[in-house]
């Protein structure tokens, strides 16, 4: 079984949204925590098409679902495929080099290289986002910037000023929104249906297509109604031109990601290899057995549409209940860790523990230790069956000395606050033993 670097999730019948509030035994927690890698809804204006590179895109033969704001939105099988589609689109727009925030996972880097685009790594600040001073010196024309809003962290005022300046120089900005993917619900639905849904879909107290939080989704759950008045526009953050997000990092689905921006087109066909990947991945999700699915996912580089299995689950998903559960777990785990870890990682510095992010995707600890030590902590926890949702070793040896020392811990919707108490004990034990 692949521990790190994959997108495998737990079996759907192993409490996708758990309602049992009893404290689980350590052995049960060990069985439940499963490998995964790698979260403020924006109502900002859509990206200005005069701010992307000045070379017209090469015409595509497949269809391009468009919103009324001129954003193309496509649903693809994986985040890696989404970045590939993004890289292809920007390459056709004339982009020849991309600046990537140096804190990134391998799948954020490789697709650009496969499309022949040169890569420059930009240093990150304490917020894990691109350093504004480094961005100020990065050229615009024929260049793009790509970074993740890691753990839901949003750009501050200094970075936003430099992002605007970069766009004014002719550069294009692309985001990886995976760690806040479910807070961009209109974009997810656009990728599923290629239709603009209405504001009523997202504002009613109990949308008719959403299953209660305690239910396991089934094929009998009704699909969303298509409403026809006052469209709610899928929109990107106002400082970006393009975005991509993987949904597999959040949910037990065999495939699923979306990518959005001017010129983005929807792949039309799925090959026999795509079907085999879906089948094998779904088998792995349902049985919990290693079926070699992740190797197939890694080989499926050509962008392909989502499977009907994933579309069906995503259409019936109760994202509100899911995010509420995750935030509840996040609060419980932070509270359980605060008093315990400070003395272990920095003796005598009680209360010095620093958390990063908004708590929707993971609880993330900024550790006052070398990055290699933080990676060792994650590996120690993995040996106990607790897998980090973002285990990112340095993507280049040259970046190792400046790599952030962070530890991301799972808080997803399969678990309860009682489970978080067990997890906190395991984390403290791992830090103590390492």
PLY file of the C-alpha trace (Angstrom):
ply
format ascii 1.0
element vertex 434
property float x
property float y
property float z
element edge 431
property int vertex1
property int vertex2
end_header
0.00 0.00 0.00
1.33 3.42 -0.92
1.71 5.54 2.19
2.66 8.93 0.85
2.05 10.72 -2.44
-1.22 9.11 -3.48
-4.86 10.11 -3.38
-6.29 6.95 -1.82
-9.17 7.45 0.60
-10.96 5.20 3.09
-13.70 2.72 2.13
-17.03 4.44 1.62
-18.71 2.00 4.00
-16.13 2.76 6.70
-18.06 5.80 7.98
-17.87 8.39 5.24
-19.75 10.73 7.57
-19.62 9.11 10.97
-22.35 9.61 13.56
-21.01 7.33 16.30
-19.67 9.69 18.97
-18.09 6.98 21.13
-14.37 7.23 21.64
-12.67 4.73 19.36
-9.88 2.52 20.59
-6.36 3.21 19.45
-6.45 0.05 17.34
-9.60 1.21 15.57
-8.08 4.60 14.89
-5.04 2.94 13.41
-7.28 0.99 11.04
-9.31 4.07 10.10
-6.55 6.54 9.27
-5.68 5.94 5.64
-3.22 7.40 3.13
-3.95 10.65 1.36
-1.85 13.53 0.04
-2.39 16.59 -0.53
-9.70 25.04 1.95
-14.27 31.60 2.27
-16.23 31.59 -0.94
-15.22 34.38 -3.28
-17.69 36.67 -5.01
-15.00 38.67 -6.76
-15.02 39.67 -10.40
-13.91 37.11 -12.95
-10.35 37.36 -14.26
-9.69 40.05 -16.84
-8.81 38.41 -20.12
-6.59 41.37 -21.03
-4.27 40.36 -18.20
-3.30 36.95 -19.54
-0.39 36.58 -21.97
-0.85 38.41 -25.22
-0.60 35.47 -27.64
-3.96 34.11 -28.74
-4.62 30.49 -27.79
-4.42 27.77 -30.39
-7.98 26.79 -31.44
-9.25 23.57 -29.85
-11.55 21.06 -31.46
-13.39 20.04 -28.31
-16.13 22.06 -26.69
-15.52 24.76 -24.11
-18.24 25.14 -21.49
-18.35 28.82 -20.64
-19.92 30.82 -17.88
-21.44 34.23 -18.53
-18.23 35.76 -17.20
-16.03 34.15 -19.83
-14.45 31.48 -17.63
-14.04 28.01 -19.06
-14.57 25.29 -16.45
-13.65 21.65 -17.01
-14.02 18.55 -14.88
-11.14 16.08 -15.12
-10.08 12.89 -13.42
-7.29 14.12 -11.15
-5.49 17.21 -9.94
-2.46 16.16 -11.96
-4.61 16.10 -15.12
-6.06 19.48 -14.19
-2.58 20.99 -13.94
-1.69 19.35 -17.26
-4.71 20.97 -18.91
-3.79 24.27 -17.29
-0.19 24.01 -18.51
-1.33 23.14 -22.03
-3.68 26.14 -22.11
-1.02 28.57 -20.88
1.57 27.13 -23.24
-0.83 27.78 -26.14
-1.26 31.32 -24.82
2.47 31.86 -25.14
3.72 31.12 -21.63
7.26 29.76 -21.71
8.24 29.84 -18.01
6.32 29.46 -14.78
7.30 30.61 -11.31
6.18 28.03 -8.76
6.09 28.70 -5.03
8.88 26.56 -3.65
6.64 24.84 -1.08
4.79 22.46 -3.39
4.23 18.77 -4.01
5.71 16.88 -6.93
2.41 16.66 -8.83
2.27 20.47 -8.91
5.62 20.58 -10.68
5.85 17.67 -13.10
2.97 18.57 -15.50
4.63 21.90 -16.41
7.87 20.17 -17.28
6.03 17.58 -19.38
4.56 20.44 -21.44
8.03 21.91 -22.05
7.55 24.93 -19.78
10.58 26.07 -17.81
10.29 26.31 -14.04
11.60 28.92 -11.61
11.12 28.26 -7.90
10.14 31.34 -5.89
10.84 31.44 -2.14
7.89 31.40 0.25
7.31 33.46 3.38
6.18 32.40 6.83
2.65 32.05 5.41
3.90 29.42 2.90
2.84 31.66 -0.01
5.19 33.35 -2.52
7.44 35.99 -0.98
6.25 39.42 -2.23
9.82 40.71 -2.71
10.73 37.74 -4.89
7.59 38.17 -6.97
8.37 41.88 -7.46
11.47 40.86 -9.41
9.77 38.19 -11.53
9.14 39.23 -15.16
5.66 39.27 -16.61
5.35 38.68 -20.38
5.46 34.99 -21.40
5.59 34.08 -17.70
3.02 32.64 -15.33
2.90 32.25 -11.56
1.56 29.08 -9.97
1.04 28.56 -6.26
-1.27 26.77 -3.87
-3.33 28.44 -1.18
-1.88 25.81 1.11
-4.09 24.77 4.00
-6.54 27.53 3.01
-4.06 30.35 3.69
-4.99 33.52 1.76
-2.61 36.18 0.38
-2.00 39.20 2.58
-2.05 42.81 1.38
1.64 42.92 0.41
1.39 39.80 -1.73
-1.87 40.94 -3.32
-0.17 44.19 -4.40
2.62 42.26 -6.05
0.15 39.86 -7.68
-1.65 42.84 -9.22
1.65 44.29 -10.37
2.66 40.96 -11.94
-0.60 40.84 -13.89
-0.10 44.44 -15.02
3.27 43.36 -16.45
1.47 40.79 -18.61
1.89 37.73 -16.38
-0.81 35.15 -15.75
-1.62 33.87 -12.25
-2.78 30.29 -11.68
-3.81 28.86 -8.32
-4.03 25.41 -6.86
-7.14 25.69 -4.67
-7.17 22.05 -3.59
-6.93 22.87 0.12
-10.04 25.06 -0.14
-11.76 23.21 -2.99
-15.13 22.65 -1.31
-15.54 26.33 -0.50
-15.73 27.02 -4.26
-18.97 25.12 -4.73
-20.21 26.94 -7.88
-17.01 26.00 -9.71
-17.40 22.37 -8.66
-20.98 22.23 -9.92
-20.04 23.94 -13.16
-17.40 21.26 -13.72
-20.02 18.56 -13.07
-22.83 19.86 -15.23
-21.37 22.51 -17.54
-24.51 24.47 -16.74
-24.76 27.63 -14.66
-26.78 26.74 -11.58
-28.74 29.33 -9.67
-28.25 31.09 -6.40
-31.18 29.16 -4.92
-29.14 25.98 -5.22
-26.62 27.35 -2.75
-28.75 29.43 -0.39
-31.68 27.22 0.60
-31.53 25.82 4.13
-31.75 22.22 2.92
-30.94 21.86 -0.79
-33.05 19.00 -2.19
-30.03 17.18 -3.64
-27.98 17.08 -0.43
-28.09 13.99 1.73
-28.16 14.40 5.51
-24.76 14.30 7.14
-25.30 10.86 8.66
-26.27 9.13 5.43
-24.00 7.13 3.19
-24.67 8.37 -0.30
-26.42 5.93 -2.62
-27.49 5.91 -6.24
-31.07 6.46 -5.08
-30.30 9.89 -3.61
-31.98 12.51 -5.84
-29.84 14.53 -8.23
-29.87 18.34 -7.91
-32.70 20.27 -9.48
-31.72 22.53 -12.36
-33.07 25.95 -11.45
-33.52 28.66 -14.01
-33.49 32.12 -12.46
-30.77 34.49 -11.28
-27.63 32.57 -12.09
-24.86 32.38 -9.51
-21.65 32.82 -11.46
-18.71 30.50 -10.89
-15.90 32.91 -10.12
-12.22 32.75 -9.33
-10.50 34.80 -6.65
-10.10 38.33 -7.96
-6.30 38.16 -7.99
-6.12 35.08 -10.26
-6.67 34.17 -13.91
-6.75 30.38 -13.63
-7.31 27.79 -10.92
-7.30 24.05 -10.40
-8.47 21.90 -7.48
-8.43 18.18 -6.72
-11.54 16.77 -5.05
-10.00 13.36 -4.38
-8.02 14.90 -1.55
-11.29 15.47 0.29
-13.65 12.67 -0.70
-13.94 8.90 -1.33
-14.32 9.20 -5.10
-12.32 7.32 -7.74
-11.55 10.49 -9.68
-12.38 14.18 -9.64
-10.86 17.62 -10.10
-11.80 20.89 -11.75
-9.83 23.51 -13.65
-11.04 26.97 -14.63
-9.90 30.00 -16.59
-10.06 31.71 -19.99
-9.59 29.22 -22.81
-10.01 26.12 -20.63
-11.81 23.42 -22.61
-13.56 20.27 -21.47
-12.00 16.95 -22.56
-14.68 14.95 -24.32
-13.65 11.30 -24.26
-12.52 8.67 -21.78
-10.21 5.90 -22.98
-10.22 2.27 -21.93
-7.27 3.11 -19.67
-9.35 5.82 -17.97
-12.12 3.28 -17.39
-9.62 0.81 -15.94
-8.24 3.47 -13.58
-11.74 4.30 -12.33
-12.64 0.65 -11.85
-9.46 -0.18 -9.96
-9.60 2.94 -7.80
-13.24 2.36 -6.90
-12.43 -1.22 -5.97
-9.67 0.03 -3.69
-11.97 2.56 -2.05
-14.75 0.03 -1.46
-12.60 -2.86 -0.27
-9.76 -1.04 1.46
-7.32 -3.35 -0.29
-4.32 -2.18 -2.28
-5.25 -2.88 -5.90
-2.41 -0.94 -7.49
-4.80 1.91 -8.23
-2.43 4.75 -7.46
0.13 3.50 -9.96
-2.58 3.62 -12.63
-3.61 7.12 -11.53
-0.01 8.28 -11.86
0.12 6.89 -15.41
-3.13 8.59 -16.50
-1.58 11.91 -17.54
-3.84 12.85 -20.45
-6.79 14.98 -19.26
-10.04 13.00 -19.29
-13.55 13.74 -18.00
-14.79 12.67 -14.57
-16.39 9.25 -14.31
-20.12 8.92 -13.78
-19.44 7.34 -10.37
-17.73 10.50 -9.17
-20.27 12.81 -10.79
-23.09 11.01 -9.03
-21.46 11.25 -5.60
-20.48 14.89 -6.02
-23.99 15.88 -7.12
-25.44 14.37 -3.96
-22.79 15.65 -1.58
-23.70 17.58 1.55
-20.71 19.91 1.58
-22.13 22.02 4.40
-22.29 19.10 6.83
-18.92 17.84 5.65
-17.16 21.14 6.32
-18.91 21.55 9.68
-17.68 18.12 10.75
-14.13 18.89 9.69
-14.09 22.22 11.54
-15.48 20.55 14.65
-12.67 18.00 14.50
-10.12 20.72 13.83
-11.13 22.69 16.92
-11.03 19.56 19.05
-7.58 18.50 17.83
-6.06 21.97 18.23
-7.36 22.19 21.79
-6.01 18.75 22.63
-2.57 19.54 21.22
-1.92 23.06 22.49
-0.85 22.29 26.02
0.93 19.05 25.17
3.22 19.73 22.24
4.86 23.03 23.18
7.13 21.50 25.81
8.04 18.54 23.59
9.16 20.50 20.52
10.58 23.47 22.42
11.16 22.75 26.12
10.16 25.62 28.37
8.18 27.41 25.67
4.66 26.55 26.81
2.07 28.18 24.60
4.51 28.65 21.69
2.68 26.20 19.43
1.69 27.81 16.10
-1.06 26.52 13.83
-1.36 27.41 10.15
-4.38 27.52 7.86
-8.11 27.73 8.28
-8.58 24.23 9.71
-10.87 22.89 7.00
-8.39 20.67 5.21
-6.06 19.71 8.04
-4.65 20.80 11.38
-1.19 22.09 10.51
1.56 22.67 13.06
4.45 25.01 12.30
7.24 23.24 14.16
10.37 24.97 15.52
12.57 22.14 14.24
14.44 21.44 10.99
12.28 20.30 8.07
13.92 16.89 8.10
12.72 16.38 11.66
9.15 17.33 10.70
9.24 14.76 7.90
10.51 12.16 10.37
7.55 12.92 12.65
5.18 12.27 9.75
6.89 9.00 8.94
6.73 7.90 12.59
2.99 8.61 12.63
2.55 6.72 9.35
4.16 3.67 10.93
1.36 3.88 13.53
-1.35 4.15 10.87
-1.82 7.92 10.99
-1.16 9.41 7.57
-0.51 13.07 6.90
-2.89 14.59 4.31
0.04 16.68 2.99
3.37 14.89 3.19
5.56 17.01 0.91
9.28 16.22 0.79
11.37 18.84 -1.06
10.79 18.64 -4.82
14.41 19.64 -5.48
17.54 18.99 -3.43
18.42 22.66 -3.77
15.27 23.60 -1.82
15.90 21.33 1.15
17.63 23.95 3.32
14.70 26.37 3.15
11.88 23.81 3.25
9.13 24.62 5.81
8.93 22.41 8.89
5.21 21.74 9.05
3.20 18.72 10.16
-0.30 18.28 8.66
-2.74 16.09 10.60
-6.03 14.54 9.37
-9.33 15.91 10.66
-11.64 14.66 7.94
-15.31 13.84 8.11
-14.93 10.16 8.96
-13.92 11.06 12.50
-15.36 12.70 15.60
-13.94 15.02 18.27
-13.48 11.91 20.43
-11.24 10.44 17.74
-9.19 13.63 17.82
-8.29 12.97 21.46
-6.83 9.62 20.41
-4.99 11.27 17.53
-3.52 13.92 19.85
-2.08 11.21 22.09
-0.49 9.52 19.08
1.03 12.78 17.85
2.53 13.62 21.25
3.91 10.10 21.51
5.45 10.32 18.04
7.13 13.66 18.77
8.42 12.35 22.06
9.78 9.12 20.58
11.36 10.82 17.56
0 1
1 2
2 3
3 4
4 5
5 6
6 7
7 8
8 9
9 10
10 11
11 12
12 13
13 14
14 15
15 16
16 17
17 18
18 19
19 20
20 21
21 22
22 23
23 24
24 25
25 26
26 27
27 28
28 29
29 30
30 31
31 32
32 33
33 34
34 35
35 36
36 37
39 40
40 41
41 42
42 43
43 44
44 45
45 46
46 47
47 48
48 49
49 50
50 51
51 52
52 53
53 54
54 55
55 56
56 57
57 58
58 59
59 60
60 61
61 62
62 63
63 64
64 65
65 66
66 67
67 68
68 69
69 70
70 71
71 72
72 73
73 74
74 75
75 76
76 77
77 78
78 79
79 80
80 81
81 82
82 83
83 84
84 85
85 86
86 87
87 88
88 89
89 90
90 91
91 92
92 93
93 94
94 95
95 96
96 97
97 98
98 99
99 100
100 101
101 102
102 103
103 104
104 105
105 106
106 107
107 108
108 109
109 110
110 111
111 112
112 113
113 114
114 115
115 116
116 117
117 118
118 119
119 120
120 121
121 122
122 123
123 124
124 125
125 126
126 127
127 128
128 129
129 130
130 131
131 132
132 133
133 134
134 135
135 136
136 137
137 138
138 139
139 140
140 141
141 142
142 143
143 144
144 145
145 146
146 147
147 148
148 149
149 150
150 151
151 152
152 153
153 154
154 155
155 156
156 157
157 158
158 159
159 160
160 161
161 162
162 163
163 164
164 165
165 166
166 167
167 168
168 169
169 170
170 171
171 172
172 173
173 174
174 175
175 176
176 177
177 178
178 179
179 180
180 181
181 182
182 183
183 184
184 185
185 186
186 187
187 188
188 189
189 190
190 191
191 192
192 193
193 194
194 195
195 196
196 197
197 198
198 199
199 200
200 201
201 202
202 203
203 204
204 205
205 206
206 207
207 208
208 209
209 210
210 211
211 212
212 213
213 214
214 215
215 216
216 217
217 218
218 219
219 220
220 221
221 222
222 223
223 224
224 225
225 226
226 227
227 228
228 229
229 230
230 231
231 232
232 233
233 234
234 235
235 236
236 237
237 238
238 239
239 240
240 241
241 242
242 243
243 244
244 245
245 246
246 247
247 248
248 249
249 250
250 251
251 252
252 253
253 254
254 255
255 256
256 257
257 258
258 259
259 260
260 261
261 262
262 263
263 264
264 265
265 266
266 267
267 268
268 269
269 270
270 271
271 272
272 273
273 274
274 275
275 276
276 277
277 278
278 279
279 280
280 281
281 282
282 283
283 284
284 285
285 286
286 287
287 288
288 289
289 290
290 291
291 292
292 293
293 294
294 295
295 296
296 297
297 298
298 299
299 300
300 301
301 302
302 303
303 304
304 305
305 306
306 307
307 308
308 309
309 310
310 311
311 312
312 313
313 314
314 315
315 316
316 317
317 318
318 319
319 320
320 321
321 322
322 323
323 324
324 325
325 326
326 327
327 328
328 329
329 330
330 331
331 332
332 333
333 334
334 335
335 336
336 337
337 338
338 339
339 340
340 341
341 342
342 343
343 344
344 345
345 346
346 347
347 348
348 349
349 350
350 351
351 352
352 353
353 354
354 355
355 356
356 357
357 358
358 359
359 360
360 361
361 362
362 363
363 364
364 365
365 366
366 367
367 368
368 369
369 370
370 371
371 372
372 373
373 374
374 375
375 376
376 377
377 378
378 379
379 380
380 381
381 382
382 383
383 384
384 385
385 386
386 387
387 388
388 389
389 390
390 391
391 392
392 393
393 394
394 395
395 396
396 397
397 398
398 399
399 400
400 401
401 402
402 403
403 404
404 405
405 406
406 407
407 408
408 409
409 410
410 411
411 412
412 413
413 414
414 415
415 416
416 417
417 418
418 419
419 420
420 421
421 422
422 423
423 424
424 425
425 426
426 427
427 428
428 429
429 430
430 431
431 432
432 433
